[in-house]
Amino acid sequence: MSQAENDVVEHMLSSLTTSVLQNRIAPSEEQVMHHFGVACERVGLIATEEIAIRILKRVSCEINKSQLMLKFIDRGAARLH
């Protein structure tokens, strides 16, 4: 991935996290694509279909890793009680 693509991923993860914390619900596909568009504008990236797929796959992978980590932490916390 190029630095611009990595910057889009980081921006999306940050803004999606903020959105989830504020709204307490997962964003819709339309909202995710809005965050994608904003992130691309911020870094000056004109995303081709190939770039968009690569970025969205990476964002999805990072979200899945985070969810697994949260489940792991929750299981550990449950054992302490």
C-alpha positions as CSV (number, residue, x, y, z in Angstrom):
1,M,0.0,0.0,0.0
2,S,1.1,3.5,-0.7
3,Q,1.5,6.1,2.1
4,A,-1.6,7.9,0.8
5,E,-3.6,4.6,1.0
6,N,-2.3,4.0,4.5
7,D,-3.2,7.5,5.5
8,V,-6.8,6.9,4.2
9,V,-7.0,3.7,6.3
10,E,-5.8,5.5,9.4
11,H,-8.2,8.4,8.9
12,M,-11.1,6.0,8.3
13,L,-10.4,3.9,11.3
14,S,-10.2,7.0,13.5
15,S,-13.4,8.6,12.1
16,L,-15.4,5.4,12.2
17,T,-14.3,4.8,15.8
18,T,-15.4,8.2,16.7
19,S,-18.7,7.7,14.9
20,V,-19.4,4.4,16.7
21,L,-18.6,5.9,20.1
22,Q,-20.8,8.9,19.5
23,N,-23.8,7.1,18.0
24,R,-23.4,3.7,19.7
25,I,-24.3,1.9,16.5
26,A,-22.3,0.5,13.6
27,P,-22.2,2.8,10.6
28,S,-24.2,1.9,7.5
29,E,-22.5,1.1,4.2
30,E,-23.4,4.6,3.0
31,Q,-21.7,6.1,6.1
32,V,-18.6,4.0,5.6
33,M,-18.4,5.2,2.0
34,H,-18.8,8.8,3.2
35,H,-15.9,8.3,5.6
36,F,-13.9,6.8,2.7
37,G,-14.6,9.8,0.5
38,V,-13.7,12.3,3.2
39,A,-10.5,10.4,4.0
40,C,-9.5,10.4,0.3
41,E,-10.1,14.1,0.0
42,R,-8.0,14.8,3.1
43,V,-5.0,13.0,1.7
44,G,-5.6,14.1,-1.9
45,L,-6.1,10.5,-3.2
46,I,-8.1,9.9,-6.2
47,A,-9.2,6.3,-5.6
48,T,-9.6,3.9,-8.5
49,E,-11.8,0.8,-8.0
50,E,-8.6,-1.3,-7.3
51,I,-7.4,1.2,-4.6
52,A,-10.8,1.5,-3.0
53,I,-11.1,-2.3,-2.7
54,R,-7.6,-2.6,-1.3
55,I,-8.3,0.2,1.3
56,L,-11.8,-1.2,2.3
57,K,-10.4,-4.7,2.7
58,R,-7.6,-3.3,4.9
59,V,-10.1,-1.3,7.0
60,S,-12.3,-4.4,7.4
61,C,-9.3,-6.5,8.4
62,E,-8.3,-3.9,11.1
63,I,-11.9,-3.8,12.4
64,N,-12.0,-7.6,12.6
65,K,-8.7,-7.6,14.5
66,S,-10.0,-5.0,16.9
67,Q,-13.2,-6.9,17.5
68,L,-11.2,-10.1,18.3
69,M,-9.0,-8.2,20.7
70,L,-12.0,-6.7,22.5
71,K,-13.6,-10.2,22.8
72,F,-10.3,-11.5,24.2
73,I,-10.1,-8.6,26.7
74,D,-13.7,-9.2,27.7
75,R,-13.1,-12.9,28.3
76,G,-10.1,-12.0,30.5
77,A,-12.1,-9.5,32.5
78,A,-14.9,-12.0,33.0
79,R,-12.4,-14.5,34.5
80,L,-11.3,-11.9,37.1
81,H,-14.8,-11.5,38.5
